[in-house]
Amino acid sequence: MSSAKPNLPLPWKTKLSLSLASKLADVTRRKNGTINRRLLNFADITTKIPKQPVRGLKIIDITVDPTRKLWFRLYTPSTDTTNVHSAVTLPVFIFIHGGGFAYFSAASKTYDNLCRRFARELSVIVVSVNYRNSPEFKYPCQYDDAFDVLKFIEGKHCKEFPSNADLSRCFLVGDSAGGNIAHHVAVRAAKTDGLREMKVIGLVLIQPYFGGEERTESEIRLKKAPLVSIARTDWLWKAFLPQGSDRNHAAVNVFGSDKSVEEITGLEKFPDTLVILGGFDPLQDWQTRYYQGLKKCGKKAYLVEYPNAVHSFYCFPELSDCSLLFNQLKDFIQKKSQQKN
């Protein structure tokens, strides 16, 4: 089976950005299992919140727990953006960013730009979760942080939260490692009775980061793809998981055990799920297995594939698949909102 570097159908600027990001991931990872945070923080371009609304968006940072630096960035579209009366409520997008559990933050320019586009083009209120990174903070810290943001919003601890936010129309959304976190948070939300006003009616996993001990066909065939090479993903899983765990841990291989299958099968409140995968993403086989696992558990799930898409294609507005994804998300939001009503 060939493992030659794939001939990616991308503009040269996109290829360059992916190449630089891959090299940064390589030079900041240390053999002793730590990350060179000083270098990474220098290279990670972040965006400060504007003092005034920008292009119809009000953006503020909300602190949840200062002791663990848990916060989220809130994006609220104005009525000029949504073209509706202010009394009309908007769905809530709880977004969890990717980065192998170890990289980026809610302030990273790439994700700030993405969330601004979510809010403007989808007419949603976006909650972008800033969780603790591995390897300094391992499993299940990231899951705890994201779920605690849900509880913080549900408990109305946030006075700045917009009054027109419809908590009965919440969507959990995550890309890559954020997609992994979003799944596990959705499981927690489906188990608890503590979320009474908040209703998670949709789960959106954009190229979610799942895996296992087995090497799949796509991992081998695309092992030289940018960002998610086998060497990088293996290192990141080890940095994230508890000491002594392998990649068949339930956090990684969701449907790797009968116990996990039984658990998800029994969750009546588990939301309908949209899974996005790309034809040039080495993780696509694991993403397909996740979708198939949901179906076997009796859950409603939808799979959308972009044959020419690389991992993180949605971060590059110049790519046509990025616009197609936004159309897909808009359709999913409308469909789930209509079913709710």
N, C-alpha and C positions, 0 to 999 in steps of 0.2 A: 504494500500500500504506500502510495507516494505521500511524503510529508514535506514537499517542497514549499517554499514560501508562496502563499496564494497570490494570484494576480488580482489585486483588489480594484474594482471599478470605481475609483475615487479621484476627485480633483487633487492636484499636487499639494495644495495648501492643507487639505484634510489629511493626506498621507503624512505630511511633515509634522502636523500637530500630533497625530497618533504616534509617530516615531519618537518625538521628543517626550511625550508622556510615558512611553514604554521605557525609555532610557532613564527618566527620572525615577521611575519605580525601581529600576535595577540598581541605581547608584545609591538610593536611600535605604535599601534593605541591607541589613548586616547579617553576617554568618551566625552571630550569636543570638539571632532571633529578635533583635531590636531594630528600630528605625531611626535614622538620622533626622530627628525632628527639626533641628536648626536649619539644615539645608532644605528640608521639605517645606517648612514654613516660609522660607525666603522665596522659594520657587512658586508656591501656591498663591496666585493672585487672588486677593479677596476684595469684596465690594462693601463699602460702608453704606449704611442706610441714608437715603436723602432726607433732608430736613423738611422738604415740601413734597407733595404728591408729584409723581413723574409720569407723564403720558397716561393720566387717568388712574394711577395706582398709588395707594397709600401703603407705605412699607415701614414696619416697625419691628423691633426685636423685643421679645417677651421672655423674661426669666422665669423658669419653673422651679429650679433648685440651685441656688448659687454655690452650695457646698460641693456639688459635682459638675458645676458649670453646664447645667442642663438648661437649654433655652430653645426657642424656635423663632423663625422669621415669618411674620404675618404679612400677606399680600392681599389687600382689599381693593377690588375694582370700584371705581366711582360709577355713578349712574350714566356718565358720559360714555364710559366704556361698554356698559351692558345695554344701553339704549332702552332701559326699562325704568319704571317709577321706583323710587327708593324703598317703597313698601314691599316690593317683590323680593322674596328671599332667594338666596343663592346657595348652591351645593358647596360643601366643604371638601377640599382636596387635602388630605393629610399625607404629605410627601416625605419620603425617606430616601436620602441620597445614597449613591453607591460609592465604591472606592475600596472594595475588598475588606470592609470593616475598619481599615487602617488609614485611609487617605480621605482628604477633603473635609469640608464642613458646610454648614448651611450658608456661610458667607463666601464660599469659593465662587469666583466669578462665573464659572461654567454653570453651576447650579443656581446661582442667583438669576442669571439670564434665562435659564430654563423655566424657573418658577414664575418669573415675570410674564413669560409667554403663556404659561398655563393659565394664569389669572386673566390676562387680556383676551386671549383667543377662545378660551373655554367658558368664560364668564363664571369663574369659580373663586371662592375664597381659599387661598393656599396657606397651609400651615407647614412650613419646611423645618423638619426636626433636626436639631444639632445634637447628636449623640456622642458618647465617649468612644474614642478610637482604641483598637487593639494595636500592638500587643500590650500596651500599658494597662488596658482594661479588657479582659477576656470575656467570653461567653459566661453568663447571659446578660452582661451589662447593657449591650446595645438593645436587646429586646426589652429589658426593664425600662430603659430611658424612653424608648418610643411609646411603650404602653402607658408610662406615667404622664406623658404629654396628653394622651387621650383622657386620662382620669382628671388631669388639671383642667382641661377644657370642659369636660362633663360637669365637674364640680363648680363651674362658674367662678373660678379663682381669678380669671382674667377679665378685669374691668374694661380693658381696651378691645376685647373681642367684639366684632361688629354685630349690631343688633339684628341685621338682616341675614345672619348666617343660619342656614337651615340644618341643624344638627341631626335631623331625621333623614338627611340625604348626605351622608358622609361616605367618602371613597378613600380607601387606603391605597396609596400608590407608592411604588418603589422601583428603582432601577438597579440592576446588578445586585450587589450585596444589600442594597436597600430593598430590593424585591424579596430577598430572603427574609429580611427583618419583617417586612410587611406581612408575609405569610404567617410567621410565627406570632405576630401581634394580633392578626385576625383570628388565630386559634384561641388566644387568650381572651379576646373580646367576645368570642362565641361561647366561651365557658362561663363568663361572669354575669351576674345579675346586677353588678354595680353600675353599668352603663345603661341608664334608663332613658334619658333624653336622646343620647347619641345612638344613632342606628347606622351601622356600617352596611350599606346596601350594595357595595361593589368593591372588588379587589382587583387592582391593576398591577401586574408584574411585568416590567419591561426588561427583557433579557435577564431574568433572575439568576442569581448566583447559587446554584445547587451543584452537588457532585457526589462522589463516592470513591471507594478504593479502586473500583474497576476503571479501566481506561476505555472510553467509548470510541466508536469509529470517528466521530467528528473531532474529538480531542486529539487523536493521533493524526488525522488527515490535516488538521489546521493548527498543529502544534506550534507553528511559527507565525501565527497571526498576531497582530499587535495587541497589547494590553493584557490579554488573558492567556499567555503561554502556560504550559504545564508547570514549568519551573516557578512562575510567579504565583499561580493559584495554589500549588502545593505549599509554598512558603506562607501564604496568607491564611490558609486553613490552619496550619500549625500554629501560627501566631494568634489565632482567634480561639481555637478549641481549648478545653481544659487539658491540663497535663496528662499525658498517657492516652488520650483519645485518638482515634483514627478517623478517616473520612466517611466511615459508615455511621458516625454519630448522627442522631436524629436531626440535629441542626443543619447538617449537610445533606444527608440522604433521607429526605422526608418520608418516602414510602419504602424505606429499606427494611422495615420490620413489620410483622403482623400487628404489633401493639400500636404502631403509628397509624396504620390503616384503620384499625378498629376505632381509635380515638377520633379521627377526622370523620369517619362514617357516622359516628354518633352525635356530631355537632349539627344540630338543626339550624342554628343561626349562622353557620359559615356562609359568607357572602358569595354571590355569583362572581366568577373570576375570569378576567381577560388576561391571557398570556401572550406576550409578544416575543418572537424570536427572529434571528437573522441568519441567512444562509452562509455567512462568513464568520459566524461566532462559534468557537470551539465548544461552547457550553450548550449548544442547541439540542443535543441528544438528551441531556439531563432535563432541559426545559420541557421537551416533548414528553419525557417520562413523568414529569410532575403533572402535566395536563392530563395524561392518561390515568394517572393515579387518582386525580380528583374525579374523573368520570367513573372510575371503578367504585369509588366511594359514594356514588350517587349524587355528586355535586354538579351544579351547572357550571360549565367551563367552556371558554371559547379560545381557540388558538388562531393567531394571525402570524403569518410568516412573510418576511421581506427577503426574497432570495438573494439580493445583492448587498444586504446590510451587514456591516461589521459591528462588533460590540461597541456600544455607546454612540451609534449613528445619530440618535435623537439630539445629541449635543451640538450637531453641526447643521445650522439652518440652511446652509447652501445645498444640502442633499435633498433630493426630491422625496425620499422615503420619510424624511423628518416631517414634511407637510402632510404626507399620507397618514402618518401616525396620529397627528393632531386631529385629522378628520375622523379617524377611527375612535379616538378618545371621546370626541364630541358625540358621536353616534351612541357610544356605550353609556355615557352620562344621560342622554335623552331617553334611551331605552329603559334604563333602570329607574329613572325618575317617573316615567309614565307608568311603569309597573307598580311603583309605590303608591301612586294616586289611584 
